[in-house]
Amino acid sequence: MIALRKAMPLHAQGEDIESLSYYSDYRLVGRVLRPFLMDEKNVSTGKLMSVVRWTKIEANVPIVNGAFVPSVE
């Protein structure tokens, strides 16, 4: 995947804003190429909206028992 196009309200309010999320800096993790960088830009203005950079991605890590058990509150 190179990019993802989506439209949604900013902070869940107002009109939809169309954006493109560009994925890059692919690295081999567990025999699969995974992106370590995502830049999201506003389609109409080209303005950078957000950047996400992963510093570590692990594959096939054991899951701790109870990790997905909902808490009772």
PyMOL commands that set and color helices and strands:
alter all, ss='L'
color gray80, all
select strands_A, chain A and resi 3-10+13-29+32-42+48-53
alter strands_A, ss='S'
color yellow, strands_A
deselect
rebuild
show_as cartoon
